[in-house]
Amino acid sequence: MNISAFARPLAAAAAVLAVAALTACSSVPVTSMVKLARTDLATADPAALRIAVRLPQGLRPRRVTLRIAVAVGADKREQAFVLADLDDPAELLSLAGEVTNDTMIYAFRIAPADVPRVLALRDEMAAHKAKGERGSLTLGVGAEACRTGALPAKTLITTYLKTERAGDFFPLVRDVDLRKEVPKEASPERIPLCG
């Protein structure tokens, strides 16, 4: 999802965490769009950003990456950040009602060592805005995954975002079926077995 970030806040965080890039902006719940529109990247603490994904049993994320691209005119710069596992169970309490018998929830955060790089990108964006330059900010999350076994007929993925330390996770996309939404070459059957 591409947003004019110098004119708008963090609505760009409508990223999908899935096995392949999903064009899921149209699958973002309306209530989540409102929350995203009210989130201001200029004041948001990147250390508080949390991303979670609900995957069916048999599918596990291996490497999760956050990509941030800042574009001003023809100049575009992108940085990638490998996300760290979120290991504090207390932070996942708002997702307790989302767990089912046949799914698992995995959660991630920006690694503390990467927070200054994210802040530098935010400062760069603010400097362009202060000069009256227009541009865009694109945030995206992607994951490499592996299979632990057979996958269900419907391989449904739900992603969540948390933007404030005291806030709750809210859904970005809900029940996106990988078998329908990804290109054939990235179908669930082509996901490698976990080793």
PyMOL CGO cylinders between C-alpha atoms (Angstrom):
from pymol import cmd
from pymol.cgo import CYLINDER

trace = [
    CYLINDER, 0.00, 0.00, 0.00, 1.49, 3.33, -1.03, 0.3, 1, 1, 1, 1, 1, 1,
    CYLINDER, 1.49, 3.33, -1.03, 0.53, 6.44, 0.91, 0.3, 1, 1, 1, 1, 1, 1,
    CYLINDER, 0.53, 6.44, 0.91, 1.44, 10.08, 0.45, 0.3, 1, 1, 1, 1, 1, 1,
    CYLINDER, 1.44, 10.08, 0.45, 3.22, 10.15, 3.77, 0.3, 1, 1, 1, 1, 1, 1,
    CYLINDER, 3.22, 10.15, 3.77, 4.17, 13.79, 3.75, 0.3, 1, 1, 1, 1, 1, 1,
    CYLINDER, 4.17, 13.79, 3.75, 0.52, 14.71, 3.63, 0.3, 1, 1, 1, 1, 1, 1,
    CYLINDER, 0.52, 14.71, 3.63, -0.86, 11.84, 5.73, 0.3, 1, 1, 1, 1, 1, 1,
    CYLINDER, -0.86, 11.84, 5.73, 0.20, 9.79, 8.77, 0.3, 1, 1, 1, 1, 1, 1,
    CYLINDER, 0.20, 9.79, 8.77, 0.93, 6.09, 9.10, 0.3, 1, 1, 1, 1, 1, 1,
    CYLINDER, 0.93, 6.09, 9.10, -1.94, 4.74, 7.03, 0.3, 1, 1, 1, 1, 1, 1,
    CYLINDER, -1.94, 4.74, 7.03, 0.84, 2.97, 5.12, 0.3, 1, 1, 1, 1, 1, 1,
    CYLINDER, 0.84, 2.97, 5.12, 1.15, 0.38, 7.84, 0.3, 1, 1, 1, 1, 1, 1,
    CYLINDER, 1.15, 0.38, 7.84, -1.53, -1.72, 6.16, 0.3, 1, 1, 1, 1, 1, 1,
    CYLINDER, -1.53, -1.72, 6.16, 1.08, -4.32, 5.44, 0.3, 1, 1, 1, 1, 1, 1,
    CYLINDER, 1.08, -4.32, 5.44, 0.53, -8.00, 5.08, 0.3, 1, 1, 1, 1, 1, 1,
    CYLINDER, 0.53, -8.00, 5.08, 2.53, -10.66, 6.75, 0.3, 1, 1, 1, 1, 1, 1,
    CYLINDER, 2.53, -10.66, 6.75, 2.20, -13.68, 4.51, 0.3, 1, 1, 1, 1, 1, 1,
    CYLINDER, 2.20, -13.68, 4.51, 4.19, -16.17, 2.58, 0.3, 1, 1, 1, 1, 1, 1,
    CYLINDER, 4.19, -16.17, 2.58, 4.16, -14.04, -0.54, 0.3, 1, 1, 1, 1, 1, 1,
    CYLINDER, 4.16, -14.04, -0.54, 3.28, -10.45, -1.28, 0.3, 1, 1, 1, 1, 1, 1,
    CYLINDER, 3.28, -10.45, -1.28, -0.46, -10.08, -1.08, 0.3, 1, 1, 1, 1, 1, 1,
    CYLINDER, -0.46, -10.08, -1.08, -2.35, -7.19, -2.56, 0.3, 1, 1, 1, 1, 1, 1,
    CYLINDER, -2.35, -7.19, -2.56, -4.58, -7.01, 0.46, 0.3, 1, 1, 1, 1, 1, 1,
    CYLINDER, -4.58, -7.01, 0.46, -5.16, -3.29, 0.91, 0.3, 1, 1, 1, 1, 1, 1,
    CYLINDER, -5.16, -3.29, 0.91, -8.76, -3.85, -0.10, 0.3, 1, 1, 1, 1, 1, 1,
    CYLINDER, -8.76, -3.85, -0.10, -9.07, -6.51, 2.65, 0.3, 1, 1, 1, 1, 1, 1,
    CYLINDER, -9.07, -6.51, 2.65, -8.26, -4.09, 5.47, 0.3, 1, 1, 1, 1, 1, 1,
    CYLINDER, -8.26, -4.09, 5.47, -11.26, -3.85, 7.83, 0.3, 1, 1, 1, 1, 1, 1,
    CYLINDER, -11.26, -3.85, 7.83, -12.82, -0.38, 7.91, 0.3, 1, 1, 1, 1, 1, 1,
    CYLINDER, -12.82, -0.38, 7.91, -12.28, -0.06, 11.67, 0.3, 1, 1, 1, 1, 1, 1,
    CYLINDER, -12.28, -0.06, 11.67, -8.57, -0.76, 11.13, 0.3, 1, 1, 1, 1, 1, 1,
    CYLINDER, -8.57, -0.76, 11.13, -8.37, 1.86, 8.38, 0.3, 1, 1, 1, 1, 1, 1,
    CYLINDER, -8.37, 1.86, 8.38, -9.67, 4.41, 10.88, 0.3, 1, 1, 1, 1, 1, 1,
    CYLINDER, -9.67, 4.41, 10.88, -7.05, 3.39, 13.45, 0.3, 1, 1, 1, 1, 1, 1,
    CYLINDER, -7.05, 3.39, 13.45, -4.31, 3.54, 10.82, 0.3, 1, 1, 1, 1, 1, 1,
    CYLINDER, -4.31, 3.54, 10.82, -5.43, 6.98, 9.66, 0.3, 1, 1, 1, 1, 1, 1,
    CYLINDER, -5.43, 6.98, 9.66, -5.22, 8.24, 13.25, 0.3, 1, 1, 1, 1, 1, 1,
    CYLINDER, -5.22, 8.24, 13.25, -1.69, 6.95, 13.76, 0.3, 1, 1, 1, 1, 1, 1,
    CYLINDER, -1.69, 6.95, 13.76, 0.92, 9.65, 13.22, 0.3, 1, 1, 1, 1, 1, 1,
    CYLINDER, 0.92, 9.65, 13.22, 4.32, 8.33, 12.12, 0.3, 1, 1, 1, 1, 1, 1,
    CYLINDER, 4.32, 8.33, 12.12, 5.91, 11.63, 13.14, 0.3, 1, 1, 1, 1, 1, 1,
    CYLINDER, 5.91, 11.63, 13.14, 5.17, 10.86, 16.79, 0.3, 1, 1, 1, 1, 1, 1,
    CYLINDER, 5.17, 10.86, 16.79, 4.79, 7.06, 16.83, 0.3, 1, 1, 1, 1, 1, 1,
    CYLINDER, 4.79, 7.06, 16.83, 7.48, 5.14, 18.69, 0.3, 1, 1, 1, 1, 1, 1,
    CYLINDER, 7.48, 5.14, 18.69, 8.91, 2.50, 16.33, 0.3, 1, 1, 1, 1, 1, 1,
    CYLINDER, 8.91, 2.50, 16.33, 10.07, 0.53, 19.37, 0.3, 1, 1, 1, 1, 1, 1,
    CYLINDER, 10.07, 0.53, 19.37, 6.39, 0.06, 20.26, 0.3, 1, 1, 1, 1, 1, 1,
    CYLINDER, 6.39, 0.06, 20.26, 5.37, -1.26, 16.82, 0.3, 1, 1, 1, 1, 1, 1,
    CYLINDER, 5.37, -1.26, 16.82, 4.24, -4.88, 16.93, 0.3, 1, 1, 1, 1, 1, 1,
    CYLINDER, 4.24, -4.88, 16.93, 3.17, -7.12, 14.06, 0.3, 1, 1, 1, 1, 1, 1,
    CYLINDER, 3.17, -7.12, 14.06, 1.42, -10.47, 14.49, 0.3, 1, 1, 1, 1, 1, 1,
    CYLINDER, 1.42, -10.47, 14.49, 0.13, -13.13, 12.15, 0.3, 1, 1, 1, 1, 1, 1,
    CYLINDER, 0.13, -13.13, 12.15, -2.32, -15.97, 12.65, 0.3, 1, 1, 1, 1, 1, 1,
    CYLINDER, -2.32, -15.97, 12.65, -1.29, -18.97, 10.57, 0.3, 1, 1, 1, 1, 1, 1,
    CYLINDER, -1.29, -18.97, 10.57, -2.90, -22.37, 10.16, 0.3, 1, 1, 1, 1, 1, 1,
    CYLINDER, -2.90, -22.37, 10.16, -1.26, -25.32, 11.87, 0.3, 1, 1, 1, 1, 1, 1,
    CYLINDER, -1.26, -25.32, 11.87, 1.35, -26.67, 9.50, 0.3, 1, 1, 1, 1, 1, 1,
    CYLINDER, 1.35, -26.67, 9.50, 2.71, -23.26, 8.50, 0.3, 1, 1, 1, 1, 1, 1,
    CYLINDER, 2.71, -23.26, 8.50, 5.43, -21.36, 10.39, 0.3, 1, 1, 1, 1, 1, 1,
    CYLINDER, 5.43, -21.36, 10.39, 7.22, -18.08, 9.64, 0.3, 1, 1, 1, 1, 1, 1,
    CYLINDER, 7.22, -18.08, 9.64, 11.01, -18.28, 9.29, 0.3, 1, 1, 1, 1, 1, 1,
    CYLINDER, 11.01, -18.28, 9.29, 12.22, -14.77, 8.51, 0.3, 1, 1, 1, 1, 1, 1,
    CYLINDER, 12.22, -14.77, 8.51, 9.99, -11.71, 8.78, 0.3, 1, 1, 1, 1, 1, 1,
    CYLINDER, 9.99, -11.71, 8.78, 11.06, -8.44, 7.19, 0.3, 1, 1, 1, 1, 1, 1,
    CYLINDER, 11.06, -8.44, 7.19, 9.79, -4.89, 7.43, 0.3, 1, 1, 1, 1, 1, 1,
    CYLINDER, 9.79, -4.89, 7.43, 10.53, -2.75, 4.36, 0.3, 1, 1, 1, 1, 1, 1,
    CYLINDER, 10.53, -2.75, 4.36, 10.33, 1.03, 4.48, 0.3, 1, 1, 1, 1, 1, 1,
    CYLINDER, 10.33, 1.03, 4.48, 10.65, 3.03, 1.27, 0.3, 1, 1, 1, 1, 1, 1,
    CYLINDER, 10.65, 3.03, 1.27, 10.78, 6.82, 1.12, 0.3, 1, 1, 1, 1, 1, 1,
    CYLINDER, 10.78, 6.82, 1.12, 10.29, 8.37, -2.34, 0.3, 1, 1, 1, 1, 1, 1,
    CYLINDER, 10.29, 8.37, -2.34, 10.65, 12.06, -3.20, 0.3, 1, 1, 1, 1, 1, 1,
    CYLINDER, 10.65, 12.06, -3.20, 10.34, 12.81, -6.89, 0.3, 1, 1, 1, 1, 1, 1,
    CYLINDER, 10.34, 12.81, -6.89, 12.46, 10.30, -8.81, 0.3, 1, 1, 1, 1, 1, 1,
    CYLINDER, 12.46, 10.30, -8.81, 14.58, 9.54, -5.74, 0.3, 1, 1, 1, 1, 1, 1,
    CYLINDER, 14.58, 9.54, -5.74, 13.50, 6.39, -3.90, 0.3, 1, 1, 1, 1, 1, 1,
    CYLINDER, 13.50, 6.39, -3.90, 15.31, 4.77, -1.03, 0.3, 1, 1, 1, 1, 1, 1,
    CYLINDER, 15.31, 4.77, -1.03, 14.34, 1.51, 0.68, 0.3, 1, 1, 1, 1, 1, 1,
    CYLINDER, 14.34, 1.51, 0.68, 15.61, -0.16, 3.80, 0.3, 1, 1, 1, 1, 1, 1,
    CYLINDER, 15.61, -0.16, 3.80, 14.78, -3.61, 5.11, 0.3, 1, 1, 1, 1, 1, 1,
    CYLINDER, 14.78, -3.61, 5.11, 14.70, -4.66, 8.74, 0.3, 1, 1, 1, 1, 1, 1,
    CYLINDER, 14.70, -4.66, 8.74, 14.56, -8.26, 9.90, 0.3, 1, 1, 1, 1, 1, 1,
    CYLINDER, 14.56, -8.26, 9.90, 12.01, -8.37, 12.70, 0.3, 1, 1, 1, 1, 1, 1,
    CYLINDER, 12.01, -8.37, 12.70, 12.68, -10.04, 16.02, 0.3, 1, 1, 1, 1, 1, 1,
    CYLINDER, 12.68, -10.04, 16.02, 10.33, -12.47, 17.76, 0.3, 1, 1, 1, 1, 1, 1,
    CYLINDER, 10.33, -12.47, 17.76, 8.12, -10.92, 20.40, 0.3, 1, 1, 1, 1, 1, 1,
    CYLINDER, 8.12, -10.92, 20.40, 8.73, -13.02, 23.47, 0.3, 1, 1, 1, 1, 1, 1,
    CYLINDER, 8.73, -13.02, 23.47, 6.58, -11.25, 26.08, 0.3, 1, 1, 1, 1, 1, 1,
    CYLINDER, 6.58, -11.25, 26.08, 3.31, -13.21, 26.42, 0.3, 1, 1, 1, 1, 1, 1,
    CYLINDER, 3.31, -13.21, 26.42, 1.69, -10.29, 28.25, 0.3, 1, 1, 1, 1, 1, 1,
    CYLINDER, 1.69, -10.29, 28.25, 1.81, -8.25, 25.05, 0.3, 1, 1, 1, 1, 1, 1,
    CYLINDER, 1.81, -8.25, 25.05, -0.32, -10.84, 23.27, 0.3, 1, 1, 1, 1, 1, 1,
    CYLINDER, -0.32, -10.84, 23.27, -3.27, -10.71, 25.67, 0.3, 1, 1, 1, 1, 1, 1,
    CYLINDER, -3.27, -10.71, 25.67, -5.40, -8.68, 23.24, 0.3, 1, 1, 1, 1, 1, 1,
    CYLINDER, -5.40, -8.68, 23.24, -5.07, -11.55, 20.74, 0.3, 1, 1, 1, 1, 1, 1,
    CYLINDER, -5.07, -11.55, 20.74, -6.29, -14.27, 23.12, 0.3, 1, 1, 1, 1, 1, 1,
    CYLINDER, -6.29, -14.27, 23.12, -9.74, -14.38, 21.48, 0.3, 1, 1, 1, 1, 1, 1,
    CYLINDER, -9.74, -14.38, 21.48, -8.16, -14.80, 18.03, 0.3, 1, 1, 1, 1, 1, 1,
    CYLINDER, -8.16, -14.80, 18.03, -6.52, -18.17, 18.69, 0.3, 1, 1, 1, 1, 1, 1,
    CYLINDER, -6.52, -18.17, 18.69, -8.32, -21.28, 17.47, 0.3, 1, 1, 1, 1, 1, 1,
    CYLINDER, -8.32, -21.28, 17.47, -7.54, -24.99, 17.75, 0.3, 1, 1, 1, 1, 1, 1,
    CYLINDER, -7.54, -24.99, 17.75, -6.13, -25.14, 14.24, 0.3, 1, 1, 1, 1, 1, 1,
    CYLINDER, -6.13, -25.14, 14.24, -4.09, -21.90, 14.22, 0.3, 1, 1, 1, 1, 1, 1,
    CYLINDER, -4.09, -21.90, 14.22, -1.05, -20.34, 15.87, 0.3, 1, 1, 1, 1, 1, 1,
    CYLINDER, -1.05, -20.34, 15.87, -0.23, -16.67, 16.39, 0.3, 1, 1, 1, 1, 1, 1,
    CYLINDER, -0.23, -16.67, 16.39, 3.30, -15.40, 15.93, 0.3, 1, 1, 1, 1, 1, 1,
    CYLINDER, 3.30, -15.40, 15.93, 4.31, -11.86, 16.89, 0.3, 1, 1, 1, 1, 1, 1,
    CYLINDER, 4.31, -11.86, 16.89, 7.27, -9.67, 15.99, 0.3, 1, 1, 1, 1, 1, 1,
    CYLINDER, 7.27, -9.67, 15.99, 8.88, -6.33, 16.76, 0.3, 1, 1, 1, 1, 1, 1,
    CYLINDER, 8.88, -6.33, 16.76, 11.59, -4.11, 15.35, 0.3, 1, 1, 1, 1, 1, 1,
    CYLINDER, 11.59, -4.11, 15.35, 14.88, -5.19, 16.89, 0.3, 1, 1, 1, 1, 1, 1,
    CYLINDER, 14.88, -5.19, 16.89, 16.14, -2.56, 19.38, 0.3, 1, 1, 1, 1, 1, 1,
    CYLINDER, 16.14, -2.56, 19.38, 19.35, -2.13, 17.36, 0.3, 1, 1, 1, 1, 1, 1,
    CYLINDER, 19.35, -2.13, 17.36, 17.26, -1.15, 14.29, 0.3, 1, 1, 1, 1, 1, 1,
    CYLINDER, 17.26, -1.15, 14.29, 15.10, 1.49, 15.99, 0.3, 1, 1, 1, 1, 1, 1,
    CYLINDER, 15.10, 1.49, 15.99, 17.65, 4.31, 15.32, 0.3, 1, 1, 1, 1, 1, 1,
    CYLINDER, 17.65, 4.31, 15.32, 17.61, 3.45, 11.58, 0.3, 1, 1, 1, 1, 1, 1,
    CYLINDER, 17.61, 3.45, 11.58, 13.81, 3.64, 11.52, 0.3, 1, 1, 1, 1, 1, 1,
    CYLINDER, 13.81, 3.64, 11.52, 13.95, 6.96, 13.37, 0.3, 1, 1, 1, 1, 1, 1,
    CYLINDER, 13.95, 6.96, 13.37, 16.47, 8.25, 10.81, 0.3, 1, 1, 1, 1, 1, 1,
    CYLINDER, 16.47, 8.25, 10.81, 14.04, 7.43, 7.98, 0.3, 1, 1, 1, 1, 1, 1,
    CYLINDER, 14.04, 7.43, 7.98, 11.28, 9.23, 9.86, 0.3, 1, 1, 1, 1, 1, 1,
    CYLINDER, 11.28, 9.23, 9.86, 13.54, 12.27, 10.33, 0.3, 1, 1, 1, 1, 1, 1,
    CYLINDER, 13.54, 12.27, 10.33, 14.39, 12.23, 6.62, 0.3, 1, 1, 1, 1, 1, 1,
    CYLINDER, 14.39, 12.23, 6.62, 10.69, 12.22, 5.77, 0.3, 1, 1, 1, 1, 1, 1,
    CYLINDER, 10.69, 12.22, 5.77, 10.05, 15.12, 8.17, 0.3, 1, 1, 1, 1, 1, 1,
    CYLINDER, 10.05, 15.12, 8.17, 12.90, 17.14, 6.61, 0.3, 1, 1, 1, 1, 1, 1,
    CYLINDER, 12.90, 17.14, 6.61, 11.36, 16.76, 3.14, 0.3, 1, 1, 1, 1, 1, 1,
    CYLINDER, 11.36, 16.76, 3.14, 7.96, 17.78, 4.49, 0.3, 1, 1, 1, 1, 1, 1,
    CYLINDER, 7.96, 17.78, 4.49, 9.47, 20.84, 6.19, 0.3, 1, 1, 1, 1, 1, 1,
    CYLINDER, 9.47, 20.84, 6.19, 10.89, 21.94, 2.81, 0.3, 1, 1, 1, 1, 1, 1,
    CYLINDER, 10.89, 21.94, 2.81, 7.45, 21.60, 1.22, 0.3, 1, 1, 1, 1, 1, 1,
    CYLINDER, 7.45, 21.60, 1.22, 8.46, 18.58, -0.85, 0.3, 1, 1, 1, 1, 1, 1,
    CYLINDER, 8.46, 18.58, -0.85, 5.87, 15.92, -1.54, 0.3, 1, 1, 1, 1, 1, 1,
    CYLINDER, 5.87, 15.92, -1.54, 6.63, 12.28, -1.48, 0.3, 1, 1, 1, 1, 1, 1,
    CYLINDER, 6.63, 12.28, -1.48, 5.43, 8.91, -0.37, 0.3, 1, 1, 1, 1, 1, 1,
    CYLINDER, 5.43, 8.91, -0.37, 6.18, 6.34, 2.25, 0.3, 1, 1, 1, 1, 1, 1,
    CYLINDER, 6.18, 6.34, 2.25, 5.58, 2.67, 1.67, 0.3, 1, 1, 1, 1, 1, 1,
    CYLINDER, 5.58, 2.67, 1.67, 5.69, 0.17, 4.52, 0.3, 1, 1, 1, 1, 1, 1,
    CYLINDER, 5.69, 0.17, 4.52, 5.43, -3.51, 3.86, 0.3, 1, 1, 1, 1, 1, 1,
    CYLINDER, 5.43, -3.51, 3.86, 5.92, -6.69, 5.81, 0.3, 1, 1, 1, 1, 1, 1,
    CYLINDER, 5.92, -6.69, 5.81, 6.76, -9.99, 4.24, 0.3, 1, 1, 1, 1, 1, 1,
    CYLINDER, 6.76, -9.99, 4.24, 7.73, -13.38, 5.52, 0.3, 1, 1, 1, 1, 1, 1,
    CYLINDER, 7.73, -13.38, 5.52, 9.49, -16.46, 4.40, 0.3, 1, 1, 1, 1, 1, 1,
    CYLINDER, 9.49, -16.46, 4.40, 7.66, -19.48, 5.72, 0.3, 1, 1, 1, 1, 1, 1,
    CYLINDER, 7.66, -19.48, 5.72, 8.04, -23.20, 5.95, 0.3, 1, 1, 1, 1, 1, 1,
    CYLINDER, 8.04, -23.20, 5.95, 5.62, -26.09, 6.28, 0.3, 1, 1, 1, 1, 1, 1,
    CYLINDER, 5.62, -26.09, 6.28, 5.63, -28.48, 9.20, 0.3, 1, 1, 1, 1, 1, 1,
    CYLINDER, 5.63, -28.48, 9.20, 3.11, -30.73, 7.51, 0.3, 1, 1, 1, 1, 1, 1,
    CYLINDER, 3.11, -30.73, 7.51, 0.09, -30.77, 5.26, 0.3, 1, 1, 1, 1, 1, 1,
    CYLINDER, 0.09, -30.77, 5.26, -1.83, -27.53, 4.89, 0.3, 1, 1, 1, 1, 1, 1,
    CYLINDER, -1.83, -27.53, 4.89, -5.61, -27.22, 5.09, 0.3, 1, 1, 1, 1, 1, 1,
    CYLINDER, -5.61, -27.22, 5.09, -7.76, -26.78, 1.98, 0.3, 1, 1, 1, 1, 1, 1,
    CYLINDER, -7.76, -26.78, 1.98, -8.18, -23.13, 2.94, 0.3, 1, 1, 1, 1, 1, 1,
    CYLINDER, -8.18, -23.13, 2.94, -4.86, -21.62, 4.02, 0.3, 1, 1, 1, 1, 1, 1,
    CYLINDER, -4.86, -21.62, 4.02, -6.18, -18.55, 5.83, 0.3, 1, 1, 1, 1, 1, 1,
    CYLINDER, -6.18, -18.55, 5.83, -3.87, -15.79, 7.06, 0.3, 1, 1, 1, 1, 1, 1,
    CYLINDER, -3.87, -15.79, 7.06, -4.82, -12.94, 9.39, 0.3, 1, 1, 1, 1, 1, 1,
    CYLINDER, -4.82, -12.94, 9.39, -2.41, -10.14, 10.24, 0.3, 1, 1, 1, 1, 1, 1,
    CYLINDER, -2.41, -10.14, 10.24, -2.46, -7.69, 13.14, 0.3, 1, 1, 1, 1, 1, 1,
    CYLINDER, -2.46, -7.69, 13.14, -0.75, -4.45, 14.06, 0.3, 1, 1, 1, 1, 1, 1,
    CYLINDER, -0.75, -4.45, 14.06, -0.11, -2.71, 17.38, 0.3, 1, 1, 1, 1, 1, 1,
    CYLINDER, -0.11, -2.71, 17.38, 1.18, 0.86, 17.21, 0.3, 1, 1, 1, 1, 1, 1,
    CYLINDER, 1.18, 0.86, 17.21, 1.20, 1.96, 20.87, 0.3, 1, 1, 1, 1, 1, 1,
    CYLINDER, 1.20, 1.96, 20.87, 2.74, 0.36, 23.93, 0.3, 1, 1, 1, 1, 1, 1,
    CYLINDER, 2.74, 0.36, 23.93, -0.51, 0.56, 25.87, 0.3, 1, 1, 1, 1, 1, 1,
    CYLINDER, -0.51, 0.56, 25.87, -2.67, -0.25, 22.84, 0.3, 1, 1, 1, 1, 1, 1,
    CYLINDER, -2.67, -0.25, 22.84, -4.11, -3.50, 21.56, 0.3, 1, 1, 1, 1, 1, 1,
    CYLINDER, -4.11, -3.50, 21.56, -3.48, -5.44, 18.38, 0.3, 1, 1, 1, 1, 1, 1,
    CYLINDER, -3.48, -5.44, 18.38, -6.03, -4.82, 15.65, 0.3, 1, 1, 1, 1, 1, 1,
    CYLINDER, -6.03, -4.82, 15.65, -6.50, -6.76, 12.39, 0.3, 1, 1, 1, 1, 1, 1,
    CYLINDER, -6.50, -6.76, 12.39, -4.96, -5.48, 9.18, 0.3, 1, 1, 1, 1, 1, 1,
    CYLINDER, -4.96, -5.48, 9.18, -6.28, -8.22, 6.92, 0.3, 1, 1, 1, 1, 1, 1,
    CYLINDER, -6.28, -8.22, 6.92, -8.54, -11.01, 8.03, 0.3, 1, 1, 1, 1, 1, 1,
    CYLINDER, -8.54, -11.01, 8.03, -8.74, -14.56, 6.65, 0.3, 1, 1, 1, 1, 1, 1,
    CYLINDER, -8.74, -14.56, 6.65, -6.91, -14.01, 3.38, 0.3, 1, 1, 1, 1, 1, 1,
    CYLINDER, -6.91, -14.01, 3.38, -6.76, -17.36, 1.60, 0.3, 1, 1, 1, 1, 1, 1,
    CYLINDER, -6.76, -17.36, 1.60, -3.25, -17.94, 0.26, 0.3, 1, 1, 1, 1, 1, 1,
    CYLINDER, -3.25, -17.94, 0.26, -4.56, -20.43, -2.27, 0.3, 1, 1, 1, 1, 1, 1,
    CYLINDER, -4.56, -20.43, -2.27, -6.66, -17.69, -3.90, 0.3, 1, 1, 1, 1, 1, 1,
    CYLINDER, -6.66, -17.69, -3.90, -4.60, -14.55, -3.31, 0.3, 1, 1, 1, 1, 1, 1,
    CYLINDER, -4.60, -14.55, -3.31, -1.04, -15.44, -4.28, 0.3, 1, 1, 1, 1, 1, 1,
    CYLINDER, -1.04, -15.44, -4.28, 0.41, -16.16, -7.71, 0.3, 1, 1, 1, 1, 1, 1,
    CYLINDER, 0.41, -16.16, -7.71, 0.48, -19.83, -8.66, 0.3, 1, 1, 1, 1, 1, 1,
    CYLINDER, 0.48, -19.83, -8.66, 4.27, -19.96, -8.35, 0.3, 1, 1, 1, 1, 1, 1,
    CYLINDER, 4.27, -19.96, -8.35, 3.97, -18.91, -4.69, 0.3, 1, 1, 1, 1, 1, 1,
    CYLINDER, 3.97, -18.91, -4.69, 1.16, -21.33, -3.81, 0.3, 1, 1, 1, 1, 1, 1,
    CYLINDER, 1.16, -21.33, -3.81, 1.20, -23.03, -0.38, 0.3, 1, 1, 1, 1, 1, 1,
    CYLINDER, 1.20, -23.03, -0.38, 2.27, -26.34, -1.94, 0.3, 1, 1, 1, 1, 1, 1,
    CYLINDER, 2.27, -26.34, -1.94, 5.54, -24.69, -3.01, 0.3, 1, 1, 1, 1, 1, 1,
    CYLINDER, 5.54, -24.69, -3.01, 6.40, -23.61, 0.53, 0.3, 1, 1, 1, 1, 1, 1,
    CYLINDER, 6.40, -23.61, 0.53, 9.44, -25.63, 1.65, 0.3, 1, 1, 1, 1, 1, 1,
    CYLINDER, 9.44, -25.63, 1.65, 9.31, -28.04, 4.54, 0.3, 1, 1, 1, 1, 1, 1,
    CYLINDER, 9.31, -28.04, 4.54, 10.82, -26.76, 7.78, 0.3, 1, 1, 1, 1, 1, 1,
    CYLINDER, 10.82, -26.76, 7.78, 14.24, -28.26, 8.38, 0.3, 1, 1, 1, 1, 1, 1,
]
cmd.load_cgo(trace, "trace")
